[in-house]
Amino acid sequence: MPTVMNRPIFALAAAALLSAGAAQAQMTSATTTTTAQNSTHAHSTAPQRVVAYDLGALEILQALGIPAAGGPQAQFPAYLADYTARYTVAGSLFEPDYDALSKIRPDLIIVGGRSAAKAQTLGKLAPVLDFSVRGDHLLHDLERNITDIARLYGKQAQGKALVDKINQEVAELRRLSSQAAPGVLLMAINEKIMPQAPGSRFGLLFDVLGAKSALTAQDVPARGGPAYTFDDLAKLQPQWIYVIDRNTAVGSAAGGGEIIPSPKVFDNAQVRATPAGQKGQVVFLDPKGWYLMGSSGPTALLNNVAQLQQAYRAAGIK
């Protein structure tokens, strides 16, 4: 019976997904719920036709040298271009193409984040794993996802090496970021700027990577309230400004029109009057790595960590 698992700690044998290395794993479908106990059973056959709608899962598969049979169409970062060009497009980040899926005949489908809402429907076609990650538990959830895919394909050593590298680089970034002055994280949609506090969608900059925020959740304007402006930013006088350019990430402007790149938008008198502007500490975070990929895959996360390490070291933090 096709199955949806929300906590993918498993081994795969025939049509069943069994847990491996966890106390319990819940396996649910639209009509049944099965609990699998601890198992050291190794899968006899790894999936051969994996369709991954979750972008973090695509990165894990690529990093471990595992081809995907299908996946979404998206404005991928350059490092994923060759990998994704080899699979069959099976829909978008939000909507599967069921005709394409019928031709692929997947034996495993991985969803997460934007595609997680389709898990139950896709579970009627093939076993489905939900690889969604929580921003404030990013490292834990990413390690779980890497470990499970590595176990499924017999690549445990490679998976462990990847997890170890991530933990090492994040620890080094946290050492650097602990020495940096507080800053402001802004998502930019052309000239509209929206501050992000700890605990928000992109709050992993603070919650996981250790940067200090000059704003709390209470300082962020409520949805539907007054817009946050560059004058507000200038009054705050931040030492660091971090920017995520949404439109550049997705390759189109919200509501249509032209894309105004964030470096152009932030080249203004208010930003130049801040300590961040005067010291060259305005960091334009990789838009695809942050907005599109959500730092949820190993390559995006490592690239984002490396960019921040470089920014802090360039500011004299050692």
Order of alpha helices (4+ residues) and beta strands (2+ residues): beta-beta-beta-beta-beta-beta-alpha-beta-alpha-beta-alpha-beta-alpha-beta-alpha-alpha-beta-beta-alpha-alpha-beta-alpha-alpha-alpha-alpha-beta-alpha
